[in-house]
């Protein structure tokens, strides 16, 4: 599961880098980081073999922070 989450995060960040490098800007860097984090938090809840309250609390707290 950890490898899939890392690949998802690096994939989103890598695609964002390609676009940012082509446009020569970094204006959407923070937004893209929040989107990547939300995607990883959501998918980690789906991919995990066991569900613990700690996972839901931590993912929920991150989701609140990322949607600020």
N, C-alpha and C positions, 0 to 999 in steps of 0.2 A: 504494500500500500504506500509506503513512504517513497518508493521509487516513482510510482505513478504520480503522486502529488508533486514531487520535484520536477518531473518532466512536464507536467501541466503548467507549473509556475514558470519554468524556464522557457517553455514554448510561448506563453503569453508575453513574457518580458522580452523575449527575442524578437517576436513579431513587432512589438512596439518599438524596439530599437531600430529595426529596419526602416519603419515608417519615419521615426524621428530623425534618423540619419539622412534619409532621402529629403525630408523637408527642412533639415538643418535647424531643428527646434527641439526643445525639451519641455515645452509648455504643458503637455499632458502626462508627464511622468508620475506625479502623485496620484492622479486619477487612475492610471493604468495599474499602479501598484495596489490600489484598493480593490480594483476589479479582479486582479489576479489572486489577491488574498481571499476575497469572497468566493471565488471559484474553487480554490483549494479547500477552504473550510467546508463548503457545501459538498464537494465530492468526497472529502475525507469521511464525512458522516455516512455517505452512501457506501463507500468501499470498505469501511471498517468491519471486521468480523464480529465484534462485540460492541454493544452500546452501553456507555456509562454516563451517568449524569454529568460528570466532569466534562465530557466531550461536548454535550449540548450547551452547558453553561459557557465554556470557553469559546465555542463557535458563535454563540449568541452575542457575547460581549464583543467579539471581533466584528461581527456584522453591524452592531450598533456604532462602533467606532468608524468602520469603513464607510458607512453611509452618511457620515457627518456633513 
